[in-house]
């Protein structure tokens, strides 16, 4: 197939101009009308009619990859601006989205891209076999970057917001989920909830992962001679993983007691998630009793431990309300303590 991008007169003109501006930055040539003209040329190029979707994706992919050479020059800011200004115009294939995101995370330029561009790159099919391995690699790359930013709170929050769409979409689609992957996600989301104390961080990705662990996937395999009536009506969740996750939250809270003393958003988000879990998934009274053990004893520890124990009581009440006689799903109520608090989803 011919490379129509390289043969395009419009593309050649754009990059000839950019080469010139990048080569002579001290002349301050790229100002005023020149900025407007270049942006209009790029917009026109991206809006060009193509024979089909594949051709358009190839054109747009070639455009963003061609900008790579400017990221290490004094023209970096202007090159990034060309993408930020045209996020809505871009139509990229999954291969380019994954490849470009992986490339950006290996550079120092990624913080300059708008959150909307990261959201665009995160909008892909994580269930495809060819995408899963690279997606997992990218997730671990993101985790390393966030770990390195722990001492710089404002930077951490900004970067997490860029990475969040990718992590959410991956958690929704990735199958099956290993316990190691769930643990890595929990580390990221617990840290994020702690650092983003004034912004609610959704715990929904953790719930999605617990529904699709290898253990749950094995249970969902069709069994020989299985009777239809033996199947549970409520959706399944990995109860072992749920217990370990709640215990990890308990330990994390005690470890970071000073930072979490006034962070009620995080506490409400986790409590609400587990309330929803025991109400809507295949939990029994005994399961809930065992789950509460992860939150410890109220007679041990100070105010934080008392708050954690209280969370267990709220989870128990949520279960009791949804499973008592005469209470339908439609008439379930929410504990008063959670009505004004953060929602996990």
C-alpha positions in Angstrom: 0.0 0.0 0.0 1.3 3.4 -0.9 2.3 5.8 1.8 -0.2 8.6 0.9 0.9 10.6 4.0 4.5 11.1 2.7 3.2 11.8 -0.8 0.7 14.4 0.5 1.7 17.9 -0.5 -0.2 19.3 2.5 1.8 17.1 4.9 5.1 18.0 3.2 4.3 21.7 3.6 3.4 21.3 7.3 6.6 19.5 8.2 8.8 21.7 6.1 7.5 24.7 8.0 7.9 22.9 11.3 11.5 21.9 10.4 12.3 25.6 9.7 10.7 26.9 13.0 12.5 24.1 15.0 15.8 24.9 13.4 15.7 28.6 14.1 14.0 29.0 17.5 15.9 32.1 18.5 14.5 34.1 15.6 11.1 33.9 17.2 9.5 33.3 13.8 6.7 31.2 15.1 4.3 33.9 16.4 1.0 35.5 15.6 -0.3 34.7 12.2 2.2 31.9 11.6 0.8 30.0 14.6 -2.8 30.3 13.3 -1.7 29.3 9.8 0.1 26.1 10.9 -2.9 25.1 13.1 -5.3 25.6 10.3 -3.1 23.5 7.9 -3.0 20.7 10.5 -6.7 20.8 11.0 -7.3 20.7 7.3 -5.0 17.7 6.9 -6.7 15.7 9.6 -10.1 16.5 8.1 -9.2 15.3 4.6 -11.6 12.8 3.2 -10.2 9.3 2.9 -11.3 6.2 1.1 -12.2 4.4 4.3 -11.7 4.4 8.1 -8.4 2.4 7.8 -6.9 5.1 5.5 -8.0 7.8 7.9 -6.4 6.1 10.9 -3.2 5.5 8.9 -3.1 9.2 8.0 -3.7 10.4 11.6 -1.3 7.8 13.0 1.5 8.9 10.6 0.8 12.5 11.7 1.3 12.0 15.4 4.3 9.7 14.9 5.9 12.3 12.7 5.8 14.8 15.5 8.2 12.7 17.6 11.3 14.3 16.2 10.2 17.7 17.6 9.8 16.6 21.2 13.5 16.9 21.9 13.8 20.4 20.4 12.9 23.9 21.5 9.8 23.5 19.3 8.4 20.8 21.7 5.7 23.0 23.2 4.3 24.0 19.8 4.4 20.4 18.5 2.5 19.1 21.5 0.0 21.9 21.1 -0.8 20.6 17.6 -2.1 17.4 19.1 -3.8 19.0 22.1 -5.7 21.3 19.8 -6.9 18.4 17.5 -7.8 15.6 19.9 -11.4 15.5 18.7 -10.2 15.2 15.1 -7.9 12.3 15.7 -9.0 8.8 14.7 -6.4 6.3 15.7 -6.2 2.5 15.5 -5.5 0.4 18.7 -2.0 -0.3 17.5 -1.1 3.4 17.3 -2.8 4.2 20.6 -0.9 1.5 22.5 2.3 2.2 20.7 2.2 6.0 21.2 1.2 5.7 24.9 4.1 3.3 25.5 6.4 5.7 23.7 5.2 8.8 25.6 5.7 7.1 29.0 9.4 6.6 28.1 9.9 10.4 27.6 9.7 13.5 29.8 7.2 15.2 27.5 4.1 13.2 28.5 2.9 15.6 31.2 2.4 18.3 28.6 -0.3 16.5 26.8 -3.9 17.2 27.8 -5.9 14.7 29.7 -8.3 14.4 26.7 -5.4 13.0 24.6 -4.7 10.3 27.2 -8.4 9.5 27.3 -8.3 9.2 23.5 -5.4 6.8 23.7 -7.2 4.8 26.4 -10.3 4.2 24.2 -9.3 0.8 22.8 -10.2 -2.9 23.0 -8.4 -4.4 25.9 -9.9 -7.8 25.3 -8.0 -8.5 22.1 -5.2 -11.0 22.7 -2.7 -8.8 20.7 -3.5 -5.8 22.9 -3.5 -7.4 26.4 0.2 -8.0 26.8 1.2 -4.5 25.8 -1.6 -3.0 27.9 -0.3 -4.8 31.0 3.2 -3.6 30.2 1.8 0.0 30.0 -0.1 -0.3 33.3 3.1 -1.4 35.1 4.9 1.5 33.5 2.3 3.9 34.8 2.5 2.3 38.2 6.3 2.9 38.3 5.9 6.5 37.3 3.2 7.2 40.0 5.5 5.5 42.6 8.3 7.9 41.7 5.9 10.9 42.1 4.8 10.0 45.6 6.9 12.8 47.2 5.4 15.4 44.8 1.7 15.4 45.7 0.5 17.9 43.1 2.4 16.2 40.3 1.1 12.8 41.4 -2.6 14.0 41.3 -2.1 15.5 37.8 -0.5 12.4 36.4 -3.0 10.0 38.0 -5.8 11.9 36.3 -4.1 11.4 32.9 -3.6 7.7 33.5 -7.0 7.0 35.1 -9.1 6.5 31.9 -6.6 3.8 30.7 -6.7 2.0 34.1 -10.5 2.2 34.3 -11.0 0.8 30.7 -8.5 -1.9 31.2 -10.1 -3.0 34.5 -13.5 -3.2 32.7 -12.3 -5.3 29.8 -9.3 -7.4 30.9 -9.9 -11.1 31.3 -8.9 -13.1 33.3 -7.5 -11.2 36.2 -4.6 -12.6 38.3 -4.4 -11.8 42.0 -1.1 -10.1 41.3 -2.8 -7.7 38.9 -5.6 -7.0 41.4 -3.0 -6.3 44.1 -1.1 -3.9 41.8 -4.3 -2.1 41.0 -5.2 -1.8 44.7 -1.8 -0.3 45.5 -2.3 2.4 42.8 -5.9 3.2 43.7 -5.2 3.3 47.5 -2.3 5.7 46.9 -4.4 7.8 44.5 -7.3 8.1 47.0 -4.9 9.1 49.7 -3.2 11.8 47.6 -6.4 13.0 45.9 -7.9 13.9 49.3 -10.1 16.7 47.8 -11.2 14.6 44.8 -13.2 11.4 44.9 -11.4 8.5 43.3 -13.7 5.8 42.0 -13.1 2.3 43.3 -15.1 0.8 40.5 -12.1 -0.7 38.7 -11.3 -2.8 41.8 -14.9 -4.2 41.8 -14.6 -5.0 38.1 -11.4 -6.9 38.6 -12.8 -8.9 41.5 -15.6 -10.1 39.2 -13.2 -11.5 36.6 -10.4 -13.2 38.5 -9.1 -16.6 37.3 -11.1 -18.2 40.2 -14.4 -16.6 39.1 -13.7 -17.4 35.4 -13.2 -21.1 36.4 -16.5 -21.2 38.2 -18.3 -19.8 35.2 -17.0 -22.6 33.0 -20.0 -24.8 32.0 -20.1 -28.0 34.1 -21.2 -31.4 32.8 -24.7 -32.4 34.1 -25.1 -29.1 35.9 -28.7 -28.5 36.9 -30.0 -25.0 35.9 -31.7 -24.6 39.3 -28.3 -24.9 41.1 -27.0 -21.7 39.5 -26.8 -18.6 41.7 -29.2 -15.8 40.6 -26.8 -13.1 42.0 -23.7 -12.3 40.0 -20.5 -13.9 41.3 -17.5 -12.2 42.7 -14.2 -13.5 44.1 -14.9 -13.5 47.8 -11.3 -14.5 48.7 -10.0 -11.5 46.7 -12.6 -9.2 48.4 -11.4 -10.3 51.8 -7.8 -9.8 51.0 -8.6 -6.4 49.5 -10.5 -5.2 52.5 -7.7 -6.4 54.8 -5.2 -4.5 52.6 -7.4 -1.4 53.0 -7.4 -1.9 56.8 -3.6 -2.3 56.9 -3.1 0.6 54.5 -5.3 2.9 56.6 -3.3 2.1 59.8 0.0 2.5 58.0 -1.0 6.0 56.8 -3.1 7.0 59.7 -1.8 10.6 59.8 -2.5 11.3 56.1 -5.9 9.6 56.2 -7.1 11.1 59.5 -9.4 13.6 57.8 -9.7 11.9 54.4 -13.3 10.8 54.6 -13.7 10.5 50.8 -11.5 7.5 50.7 -13.2 5.8 53.6 -16.6 6.4 52.2 -15.6 5.2 48.7 -14.3 1.8 50.0 -17.2 1.4 52.5 -19.8 2.1 49.8 -18.1 -0.3 47.4 -18.3 -3.2 49.9 -21.9 -2.2 50.8 -22.8 -2.5 47.1 -20.9 -5.8 46.9 -22.7 -7.6 49.7 -26.1 -6.3 48.5 -25.8 -7.2 44.8 -23.4 -10.2 44.6 -23.6 -13.8 45.8 -23.0 -13.1 49.5 -24.5 -15.0 52.4 -24.8 -13.9 56.0 -21.8 -16.1 56.9 -19.7 -14.5 54.1 -20.4 -11.1 55.4 -19.5 -12.1 58.9 -16.1 -13.5 57.6 -15.6 -10.3 55.5 -15.9 -8.1 58.5 -13.0 -9.9 60.2 -10.7 -8.1 57.8 -11.5 -4.8 59.5 -10.3 -5.9 62.9 -11.6 -5.6 66.5 -13.1 -2.4 67.8 -11.4 -2.9 71.2 -7.9 -2.7 69.6 -6.4 0.6 68.5 -7.6 4.2 68.6 -10.1 6.4 66.6 -9.1 5.1 63.2 -9.5 1.5 64.2 -12.9 2.4 65.6 -13.9 4.0 62.3 -12.8 0.9 60.4 -14.8 -1.3 62.7 -17.8 1.0 62.2 -17.4 0.5 58.4 -17.9 -3.2 59.0 -21.1 -2.5 60.9 -22.3 -0.4 58.0 -21.5 -3.2 55.5 -23.4 -5.6 57.8 -26.5 -3.3 57.9 -26.4 -2.9 54.1 -26.5 -6.7 53.8 -29.3 -7.1 56.3 -31.4 -4.4 54.6 -31.2 -6.1 51.2 -31.8 -9.6 52.5 -34.5 -9.1 55.1 -38.0 -10.4 54.4 -40.3 -8.1 52.4 -37.5 -5.8 51.2 -37.2 -5.6 47.5 -34.2 -4.5 45.5 -36.1 -1.3 44.5 -36.8 -0.4 48.2 -33.2 -0.8 49.5 -31.9 2.2 51.5 -28.5 3.6 52.0 -26.9 4.2 55.4 -27.2 7.8 56.5 -23.4 8.0 57.0 -23.0 7.4 53.3 -25.7 9.7 52.0 -23.4 12.8 52.2 -20.2 10.9 51.6 -18.2 9.9 48.6 -19.6 7.3 46.2 -17.3 4.5 45.1 -18.6 4.6 41.5 
